[in-house]
Amino acid sequence: MNLVVTGGAGFIGSHLVEFLVKQNQAVTVLDNLKNGNVDNLKNIRKDIEFHNIDILNYTSLQKILSKCDCVFHHAALTSVSDSLDRPKEYHEVNVSGTENILKLAKECGFKVIFASSASVYGNPEKIPIKEDATRKPLNPYGLSKLNAEDLCKKYSELGVSVMGLRYFNVYGPRQNKNYAGVITKFIDNALDAKPLLINGDGSQVRDFVFVNDVANANFLAMKSKTNHGFINIGSGVATSIKELAEMIMELSDLQFGPTYGNLMEGDIRFSQANIDLAKELLDWKPKTMLKEWLKENIKNH
């Protein structure tokens, strides 16, 4: 098959590209390299086609996507705090850019796997969160993903095969240092023998899912006979930020406790996925458990 990954030089995108190459797929990567890095693709560079292209450039997209079978759409701006300062830019890239992909899917007939986010839910009324839960994003990033989901639904009604995967807190190697998740920041501090900084009191709950499991979910979504829907991709396990800090401090033998700062604006309090739909429609479940990965990762540094 002829597969395209937008944002394929980014954190999740590059792992997905590696996964697809291992499945002996022909892969083309599109990335404008504003947040992505070609070094993320160094192990497979000879096995892929790469184009430095912005998803807002419709004409350039059209030339490349006209003969593909599926687009994994990961090109996006993804920082919650950054989105508070640049909401218009987040809308343009995450919403207008997504519509460019969907327009071409309608024109050319390829399937779209859209990288959405659990941020569309905001603070849920109850956890674990099911896909039909109320969607009330707390920040412009979450709103841009919700607006893009609405476009996916609109284009599915026009005949486009499009599935949205709502990622919870994805972790793993190669996270962008500027926008790194809490796991990367905690590990970096622990290995440098610095205190772990917890925003708020640490009672916030997250659902951490490993990036290779996310890549596998994308592949299974492509192969699925389901033509439209939104599916949670998480571990299904709730971990508080304080519990995460304690795990990392124990594994790295830190002899002092964390420090505490202000709760971040637009931060979600509780997030945990119900992953029954992913099991049912994709025959998917996560294989990597957080504590085992932390143990291995910290031990090898």
Protein Blocks (a to p, Z undefined) as FASTA:
>chain_A
ZZddehklmmklmmmmmmmmmnopacddddehlmgcfklmmmmmmmpccddddfklmmlm
mmmmmmcfbdcdfbdcfbfklmmmmmmlmmmmmmmmmmmmmmmmmmnopacdddddfkln
mpafbdcddfkbccddfbfklmmmmmmmmmmmmmmmnopacddddddddedehiafklgc
fklmmmmmmmnopacddehjhlaccddddfklmmmmmmmmmmpmbfbdcddddehpacdf
klmmmmmmmmnopabdcddddddehiafbdcddfklmmmmnopacfbdfklmmmmmmmmZ
Z
